Amino acid sequence: MITIRWGKEDRSILMYEFEDRWTIEDLIQALDKGVEIAHRYSHDMDVIVDLSRSGLPQLEGMNVMQAFSRAAKRSDQHMSASPKSAGLVVIVSTNPIILNTLSTLLGIYRVLGDQISVATNQQDARQRIERFRGKQVA
């Protein structure tokens, strides 16, 4: 299951919380819903993807690379259709399998490297967003 909520009262952070098992289709639907929410506001937003209570995804006959590629393509479609600049996406996880997989995939998809970060908890994620926003202002 994937839940979307505000990660900060000023609505500058959108939080995706993954729990238990979920599918790539669930992820695509959550991406679409998050973009729909973001388009309602004129300010830039960052995203925290909290996988700390997540199980491994159900890949529906795809391998990890195919599944990630599908989600990355959907994200690219949304970013190229939006006049807003992309914020930082911080993925929160302590699962070594997820962390190693993300590390490998981000190495392959270097284009996303500046816009995606990995944290071990929500506080660390928020600090990464603050540093990212601080660099943009400087």
Solvent accessible surface area in square Angstrom, and as a share of the most:
residue,aa,sasa,rsa
1,M,125,0.56
2,I,31,0.16
3,T,53,0.31
4,I,41,0.21
5,R,105,0.38
6,W,65,0.23
7,G,8,0.08
8,K,96,0.40
9,E,178,0.80
10,D,86,0.45
11,R,102,0.37
12,S,26,0.17
13,I,6,0.03
14,L,4,0.02
15,M,0,0.00
16,Y,13,0.05
17,E,19,0.08
18,F,4,0.02
19,E,46,0.20
20,D,103,0.53
21,R,127,0.46
22,W,23,0.08
23,T,24,0.14
24,I,6,0.03
25,E,66,0.30
26,D,51,0.26
27,L,31,0.15
28,I,8,0.04
29,Q,111,0.49
30,A,8,0.06
31,L,35,0.17
32,D,44,0.23
33,K,91,0.39
34,G,3,0.03
35,V,37,0.22
36,E,88,0.39
37,I,23,0.12
38,A,23,0.18
39,H,95,0.42
40,R,147,0.54
41,Y,56,0.21
42,S,111,0.72
43,H,68,0.30
44,D,54,0.28
45,M,20,0.09
46,D,5,0.02
47,V,28,0.16
48,I,0,0.00
49,V,24,0.14
50,D,8,0.04
51,L,17,0.09
52,S,62,0.40
53,R,139,0.51
54,S,17,0.11
55,G,24,0.23
56,L,74,0.37
57,P,36,0.23
58,Q,72,0.32
59,L,44,0.22
60,E,100,0.45
61,G,85,0.82
62,M,45,0.20
63,N,83,0.42
64,V,64,0.37
65,M,77,0.35
66,Q,98,0.43
67,A,4,0.03
68,F,37,0.15
69,S,26,0.17
70,R,92,0.33
71,A,11,0.08
72,A,10,0.08
73,K,130,0.55
74,R,80,0.29
75,S,32,0.20
76,D,67,0.35
77,Q,105,0.47
78,H,41,0.18
79,M,73,0.33
80,S,99,0.64
81,A,86,0.67
82,S,27,0.17
83,P,129,0.81
84,K,51,0.22
85,S,70,0.45
86,A,34,0.26
87,G,10,0.09
88,L,10,0.05
89,V,42,0.24
90,V,0,0.00
91,I,17,0.09
92,V,1,0.01
93,S,0,0.00
94,T,89,0.52
95,N,50,0.26
96,P,88,0.55
97,I,107,0.54
98,I,17,0.08
99,L,45,0.23
100,N,100,0.51
101,T,44,0.25
102,L,16,0.08
103,S,75,0.48
104,T,81,0.47
105,L,6,0.03
106,L,27,0.13
107,G,31,0.29
108,I,97,0.49
109,Y,63,0.24
110,R,190,0.69
111,V,130,0.75
112,L,15,0.07
113,G,35,0.34
114,D,123,0.64
115,Q,48,0.22
116,I,29,0.15
117,S,22,0.14
118,V,41,0.24
119,A,2,0.02
120,T,73,0.43
121,N,74,0.38
122,Q,49,0.22
123,Q,125,0.56
124,D,30,0.16
125,A,0,0.00
126,R,71,0.26
127,Q,78,0.35
128,R,77,0.28
129,I,8,0.04
130,E,117,0.52
131,R,129,0.47
132,F,38,0.16
133,R,61,0.22
134,G,40,0.38
135,K,154,0.65
136,Q,91,0.41
137,V,133,0.77
138,A,117,0.91
